[in-house]
Amino acid sequence: MKKILIYLIPILLVVAVVMKLKSNKDIAQERVYHYDKEKPIPVKSYVLKSGAEAAELHFTGTFQAQRESKLSAETQGKVQAVRVDAGSRVKKGESLIQLDNSLMQLQLRSVEVQIEGLEADMARYTVLSQADAIQGVQLEKAQLGLKAAKVQRSTLQEQIAKSTIRAPFAGVVTLKMTEVGAFAAPGMPLLQLTDLSELDFVLQVAEADLGLFQVGMEVTVSVDAFSDTKVKGEIRSVGSMGNMANSYPVQIAVTNMESDRIKSGMFGKTIISSGSTEDQLYIPAAALLGSNVNPQVYQIMDGKAVKHDVNLGRRIADRVQVIDGLKAGDEVVTGGSINLFEGANVTTVQNANNQNR
């Protein structure tokens, strides 16, 4: 009997554990939320309507320095002195970095001594040659030696001058990329110098709006960092090659304010009148899905959400022009799309037409 119990008890324990695990699984499955794909999803919507527009178009861009240069050495050597730091204002021609040129200075002194000796020899050989005391070839060799020494001197003087890195224009040191004791080689950037007196305000303009910008046109630019600040600018270039989003760069030349208050990389805005009075379609920007390269919207058709590709034009504040893909009377989803999927049933809880033109 004891032997039977020895074998029976482990079997009963295994059976009890299995039954308990099955019971827990059934309870867990009962607690799982079963999503009803047929249940309508509440969304916000907007019904498109056409209308004549003669709007002021807002364009956002960034300020960039017209002149910016990374300075590097034209000769190699150890950095002996760095006379500026990031933020330092410098004048054109000012010495910024000094490389060790002690060896070249010694070579230059040696060459100068050699030149003095050759010039003395030249004077003697000239007198002796006139008296036919020496052959003319000796005088010619001395002349050639003197010319070669002078060329070597000029080369060393130029290398010594290049060991001092000077500012090519007046500006501000915006990056310092070396320290005393570091090794400098030709092409290795050591400093970045930026001229902030003249800036470019750079926009990315959609194809539909590119015709509003003409070279030489004067515009007013506001600076985001200084809400009460506006500067005059003149369009100096309109890009001829678009990016993947079919936008084109437009550069507006701007003269900086006193003390160069506007910095490279700051944001700004400019307003251009569209001058158009044709019927146009606009949708809230909140209706857009995906990127500007392949924009889509959810259109509500027979109570279901259906994805549609759209071709966009200009943007005015929080509205985007629709050139193709939708028509007046179409209804699009503007809120709640995070839970949507193709063909989902939807119910409109708020219409945005009273908030958007």
VEXDREN-2710 file (C-alpha; in Angstrom, 1 decimal):
% VEXDREN-2710
k/r/px/py/pz
1/MET/0.0/0.0/0.0
2/LYS/2.9/2.4/0.8
3/LYS/4.5/1.6/-2.5
4/ILE/1.3/2.5/-4.3
5/LEU/1.0/5.8/-2.4
6/ILE/4.7/6.6/-3.2
7/TYR/3.8/6.5/-7.0
8/LEU/0.3/7.9/-6.7
9/ILE/1.0/11.1/-4.8
10/PRO/3.4/12.6/-7.4
11/ILE/0.9/11.7/-10.2
12/LEU/-1.9/13.5/-8.3
13/LEU/0.3/16.5/-7.7
14/VAL/1.0/16.8/-11.5
15/VAL/-2.6/16.4/-12.3
16/ALA/-3.6/19.2/-9.8
17/VAL/-0.9/21.5/-11.3
18/VAL/-2.1/20.9/-14.9
19/MET/-5.7/21.6/-13.9
20/LYS/-4.8/24.8/-12.1
21/LEU/-2.8/26.1/-15.0
22/LYS/-5.7/25.3/-17.4
23/SER/-8.1/27.2/-15.0
24/ASN/-5.7/30.2/-15.0
25/LYS/-5.5/30.2/-18.8
26/ASP/-9.3/30.2/-19.1
27/ILE/-9.6/33.1/-16.6
28/ALA/-6.9/35.1/-18.5
29/GLN/-8.7/34.5/-21.8
30/GLU/-12.0/35.8/-20.3
31/ARG/-10.2/39.0/-19.2
32/VAL/-8.7/39.7/-22.7
33/TYR/-10.4/42.6/-24.5
34/HIS/-11.8/41.5/-27.8
35/TYR/-11.7/44.4/-30.2
36/ASP/-14.8/44.8/-32.2
37/LYS/-13.7/45.8/-35.7
38/GLU/-17.3/46.5/-36.7
39/LYS/-17.8/49.0/-34.0
40/PRO/-17.8/52.6/-35.4
41/ILE/-14.7/54.7/-34.3
42/PRO/-15.5/58.3/-33.3
43/VAL/-13.6/60.8/-35.4
44/LYS/-13.5/64.6/-36.1
45/SER/-14.1/65.5/-39.7
46/TYR/-14.1/68.4/-42.2
47/VAL/-16.2/68.8/-45.4
48/LEU/-14.3/70.5/-48.3
49/LYS/-15.8/73.5/-49.9
50/SER/-14.3/75.8/-52.6
51/GLY/-13.9/79.5/-52.4
52/ALA/-12.1/82.5/-53.8
53/GLU/-8.8/83.2/-52.0
54/ALA/-6.6/86.2/-52.0
55/ALA/-4.6/85.3/-49.0
56/GLU/-1.4/86.4/-47.3
57/LEU/0.9/83.4/-47.4
58/HIS/3.3/82.8/-44.4
59/PHE/6.7/81.3/-45.1
60/THR/9.1/80.1/-42.5
61/GLY/12.8/79.9/-43.1
62/THR/16.2/80.1/-41.4
63/PHE/18.9/82.8/-41.4
64/GLN/22.3/81.7/-42.8
65/ALA/25.6/83.6/-43.0
66/GLN/26.5/84.5/-46.6
67/ARG/30.2/84.1/-45.8
68/GLU/31.4/81.3/-43.6
69/SER/34.7/79.5/-43.9
70/LYS/36.6/76.7/-42.1
71/LEU/40.2/77.9/-41.8
72/SER/43.0/75.3/-42.2
73/ALA/46.8/75.5/-42.4
74/GLU/48.6/75.6/-45.7
75/THR/51.7/74.0/-44.1
76/GLN/52.2/71.5/-41.4
77/GLY/53.5/72.0/-37.9
78/LYS/52.7/72.1/-34.2
79/VAL/50.2/74.7/-33.0
80/GLN/52.3/77.2/-31.0
81/ALA/49.6/79.7/-30.1
82/VAL/45.8/80.1/-30.5
83/ARG/45.0/83.8/-30.1
84/VAL/41.2/83.6/-30.3
85/ASP/38.3/81.6/-28.8
86/ALA/34.8/80.7/-29.9
87/GLY/32.9/84.0/-30.0
88/SER/35.9/86.2/-30.6
89/ARG/35.4/89.1/-33.1
90/VAL/38.3/89.5/-35.4
91/LYS/39.3/91.9/-38.1
92/LYS/40.4/91.0/-41.6
93/GLY/44.1/90.0/-41.6
94/GLU/44.3/89.5/-37.9
95/SER/46.6/86.7/-36.7
96/LEU/44.5/83.9/-35.3
97/ILE/46.8/80.9/-35.0
98/GLN/50.6/80.6/-35.0
99/LEU/52.3/77.3/-36.0
100/ASP/55.9/76.5/-34.9
101/ASN/58.3/77.8/-37.5
102/SER/61.5/77.7/-35.6
103/LEU/63.1/75.2/-37.9
104/MET/62.2/77.3/-41.0
105/GLN/63.6/80.4/-39.3
106/LEU/67.0/78.6/-38.8
107/GLN/67.0/77.4/-42.4
108/LEU/66.2/81.0/-43.5
109/ARG/69.2/82.4/-41.5
110/SER/71.4/79.7/-43.0
111/VAL/70.3/80.6/-46.5
112/GLU/70.8/84.4/-45.9
113/VAL/74.4/83.7/-44.7
114/GLN/74.9/81.6/-47.9
115/ILE/73.6/84.5/-50.0
116/GLU/76.0/87.0/-48.3
117/GLY/78.9/84.7/-49.1
118/LEU/77.8/84.2/-52.7
119/GLU/77.3/88.0/-53.2
120/ALA/80.9/88.5/-51.8
121/ASP/82.2/85.8/-54.2
122/MET/80.3/87.5/-57.1
123/ALA/82.0/90.8/-56.4
124/ARG/85.5/89.2/-56.3
125/TYR/84.8/87.0/-59.4
126/THR/83.6/90.0/-61.3
127/VAL/86.8/91.9/-60.6
128/LEU/89.0/88.9/-61.4
129/SER/87.0/88.1/-64.6
130/GLN/87.5/91.6/-65.9
131/ALA/91.3/91.2/-65.3
132/ASP/91.1/87.8/-67.0
133/ALA/92.5/86.3/-63.8
134/ILE/89.7/83.5/-63.8
135/GLN/87.6/81.8/-66.3
136/GLY/84.2/83.2/-67.1
137/VAL/82.5/79.9/-66.2
138/GLN/83.4/80.4/-62.5
139/LEU/81.5/83.7/-62.5
140/GLU/78.5/82.0/-64.2
141/LYS/78.4/79.3/-61.5
142/ALA/78.5/81.9/-58.8
143/GLN/75.6/83.8/-60.4
144/LEU/73.5/80.6/-60.7
145/GLY/74.3/79.7/-57.1
146/LEU/73.2/83.1/-56.0
147/LYS/69.9/82.9/-57.9
148/ALA/69.2/79.4/-56.4
149/ALA/69.8/80.7/-52.9
150/LYS/67.5/83.6/-53.4
151/VAL/64.7/81.3/-54.7
152/GLN/65.3/79.1/-51.6
153/ARG/65.1/82.2/-49.4
154/SER/61.8/83.3/-51.0
155/THR/60.3/79.8/-50.5
156/LEU/61.2/79.8/-46.9
157/GLN/59.8/83.3/-46.3
158/GLU/56.5/82.2/-47.9
159/GLN/56.4/79.1/-45.7
160/ILE/57.1/81.2/-42.6
161/ALA/54.3/83.6/-43.6
162/LYS/51.9/80.7/-44.1
163/SER/52.7/79.4/-40.6
164/THR/50.6/82.3/-39.3
165/ILE/46.9/81.8/-40.0
166/ARG/45.1/85.1/-40.5
167/ALA/41.4/86.0/-40.8
168/PRO/40.4/86.2/-44.5
169/PHE/37.6/88.6/-43.6
170/ALA/36.1/90.3/-40.5
171/GLY/33.7/88.2/-38.5
172/VAL/33.1/86.0/-35.5
173/VAL/34.9/82.8/-34.6
174/THR/32.0/80.3/-34.4
175/LEU/34.1/77.1/-33.9
176/LYS/37.5/76.4/-32.4
177/MET/38.8/73.0/-33.4
178/THR/42.4/73.0/-32.1
179/GLU/44.5/73.7/-29.1
180/VAL/48.1/74.6/-28.3
181/GLY/50.4/71.6/-28.9
182/ALA/48.1/70.0/-31.5
183/PHE/49.5/69.1/-34.9
184/ALA/48.2/70.9/-37.9
185/ALA/48.3/69.6/-41.4
186/PRO/47.1/71.1/-44.8
187/GLY/43.4/70.7/-45.2
188/MET/42.8/70.1/-41.5
189/PRO/40.1/72.6/-40.2
190/LEU/41.3/74.6/-37.2
191/LEU/38.7/77.4/-36.9
192/GLN/35.4/78.4/-38.4
193/LEU/35.0/82.0/-39.1
194/THR/31.5/83.5/-39.8
195/ASP/30.6/86.9/-41.2
196/LEU/27.2/87.8/-39.6
197/SER/26.9/91.3/-41.1
198/GLU/25.2/90.0/-44.2
199/LEU/22.8/87.1/-44.0
200/ASP/20.6/85.0/-46.3
201/PHE/17.1/84.2/-45.2
202/VAL/16.5/80.8/-46.8
203/LEU/13.0/79.4/-47.6
204/GLN/11.8/76.1/-49.0
205/VAL/8.9/77.1/-51.3
206/ALA/6.4/74.7/-52.9
207/GLU/6.1/74.5/-56.6
208/ALA/2.7/76.2/-56.6
209/ASP/4.1/79.3/-54.8
210/LEU/7.4/79.6/-56.6
211/GLY/6.0/82.2/-59.1
212/LEU/5.3/84.6/-56.2
213/PHE/9.1/85.1/-55.7
214/GLN/11.1/87.2/-58.2
215/VAL/14.8/88.1/-58.0
216/GLY/15.1/91.7/-56.8
217/MET/11.7/91.8/-55.1
218/GLU/11.8/93.5/-51.6
219/VAL/10.3/91.7/-48.7
220/THR/10.0/92.1/-44.9
221/VAL/11.3/89.4/-42.6
222/SER/10.4/89.0/-39.0
223/VAL/12.8/87.3/-36.5
224/ASP/11.2/84.7/-34.2
225/ALA/13.7/85.3/-31.5
226/PHE/12.8/89.0/-31.4
227/SER/9.0/89.3/-31.7
228/ASP/9.1/93.1/-32.3
229/THR/11.9/93.0/-34.9
230/LYS/11.5/93.2/-38.6
231/VAL/14.2/93.6/-41.2
232/LYS/14.1/94.5/-44.9
233/GLY/15.4/92.0/-47.4
234/GLU/15.8/91.5/-51.2
235/ILE/15.4/88.2/-53.0
236/ARG/18.7/87.4/-54.6
237/SER/18.1/83.9/-55.9
238/VAL/15.2/81.5/-56.7
239/GLY/16.2/77.8/-56.9
240/SER/16.0/75.9/-60.1
241/MET/16.2/72.4/-58.6
242/GLY/13.6/71.0/-56.2
243/ASN/14.1/68.5/-53.4
244/MET/12.2/65.2/-52.9
245/ALA/9.2/67.2/-51.5
246/ASN/9.2/69.3/-54.7
247/SER/10.2/72.4/-52.8
248/TYR/12.6/75.0/-54.1
249/PRO/15.1/77.1/-52.1
250/VAL/14.7/80.9/-52.2
251/GLN/17.4/83.1/-50.7
252/ILE/16.6/86.6/-49.4
253/ALA/19.6/88.9/-48.7
254/VAL/19.3/90.6/-45.3
255/THR/21.6/93.1/-43.6
256/ASN/22.0/92.2/-39.9
257/MET/20.9/94.4/-37.1
258/GLU/23.3/96.4/-34.8
259/SER/25.8/94.1/-32.9
260/ASP/24.8/91.3/-35.2
261/ARG/21.8/90.3/-33.1
262/ILE/20.5/87.9/-35.7
263/LYS/22.5/84.7/-35.5
264/SER/23.0/82.0/-38.2
265/GLY/20.4/79.2/-37.7
266/MET/17.7/81.5/-36.2
267/PHE/14.2/81.1/-37.5
268/GLY/12.1/83.8/-39.1
269/LYS/9.0/84.4/-41.2
270/THR/7.9/86.4/-44.2
271/ILE/4.5/87.1/-45.6
272/ILE/3.7/87.2/-49.4
273/SER/0.3/88.1/-50.9
274/SER/-0.9/85.3/-53.2
275/GLY/-2.8/87.7/-55.4
276/SER/-5.1/84.8/-56.5
277/THR/-8.9/85.0/-56.5
278/GLU/-9.7/81.6/-58.2
279/ASP/-11.8/78.9/-56.5
280/GLN/-9.5/76.8/-54.4
281/LEU/-9.8/73.8/-52.0
282/TYR/-8.2/73.8/-48.6
283/ILE/-8.2/71.2/-45.8
284/PRO/-6.9/71.4/-42.2
285/ALA/-3.3/70.3/-41.9
286/ALA/-4.4/67.9/-39.2
287/ALA/-6.1/65.8/-41.8
288/LEU/-2.7/64.8/-43.5
289/LEU/-1.2/61.4/-43.0
290/GLY/2.4/60.4/-43.8
291/SER/5.1/62.7/-45.2
292/ASN/5.0/65.6/-47.6
293/VAL/6.5/63.4/-50.3
294/ASN/3.4/61.0/-50.4
295/PRO/0.6/62.8/-48.5
296/GLN/-2.6/60.9/-47.8
297/VAL/-5.9/61.6/-46.0
298/TYR/-8.7/59.4/-44.6
299/GLN/-11.9/60.2/-46.6
300/ILE/-15.2/59.2/-45.1
301/MET/-17.3/57.3/-47.7
302/ASP/-20.5/55.6/-46.8
303/GLY/-19.6/55.7/-43.1
304/LYS/-16.2/54.1/-43.7
305/ALA/-12.6/55.5/-43.6
306/VAL/-10.8/55.2/-47.0
307/LYS/-7.3/56.3/-47.6
308/HIS/-6.7/58.7/-50.5
309/ASP/-3.6/60.1/-52.1
310/VAL/-3.6/63.9/-52.4
311/ASN/-1.6/66.4/-54.3
312/LEU/-0.9/69.5/-52.2
313/GLY/-0.2/73.1/-53.0
314/ARG/0.5/76.1/-50.8
315/ARG/0.0/76.2/-47.0
316/ILE/-1.8/79.1/-45.3
317/ALA/-1.4/79.0/-41.5
318/ASP/-3.0/75.6/-40.4
319/ARG/-4.6/74.9/-43.8
320/VAL/-3.2/73.2/-46.9
321/GLN/-4.4/73.6/-50.5
322/VAL/-5.5/70.5/-52.3
323/ILE/-4.7/70.5/-56.0
324/ASP/-5.8/67.0/-56.8
325/GLY/-7.3/63.9/-55.1
326/LEU/-10.4/65.5/-53.5
327/LYS/-13.3/67.7/-54.5
328/ALA/-15.8/70.0/-52.9
329/GLY/-18.2/68.1/-50.7
330/ASP/-15.7/65.3/-49.8
331/GLU/-15.4/64.7/-46.0
332/VAL/-12.0/64.0/-44.5
333/VAL/-11.0/62.9/-41.0
334/THR/-9.2/65.6/-39.0
335/GLY/-9.0/63.9/-35.6
336/GLY/-9.0/60.4/-34.2
337/SER/-7.1/58.8/-37.1
338/ILE/-4.6/57.1/-34.8
339/ASN/-7.0/54.2/-34.3
340/LEU/-8.2/54.1/-37.9
341/PHE/-7.5/51.4/-40.5
342/GLU/-8.6/51.0/-44.1
343/GLY/-12.3/50.4/-44.3
344/ALA/-13.0/51.0/-40.6
345/ASN/-16.5/52.1/-39.7
346/VAL/-16.6/55.7/-38.3
347/THR/-18.9/58.1/-36.7
348/THR/-18.5/61.8/-36.7
349/VAL/-18.4/63.4/-33.3
350/GLN/-17.4/66.9/-34.3
351/ASN/-17.3/68.8/-37.6
352/ALA/-14.4/71.2/-38.0
353/ASN/-16.0/73.4/-40.7
354/ASN/-17.0/76.0/-38.1
355/GLN/-13.3/76.3/-37.2
356/ASN/-11.7/76.3/-40.7
357/ARG/-12.5/78.2/-43.9
END
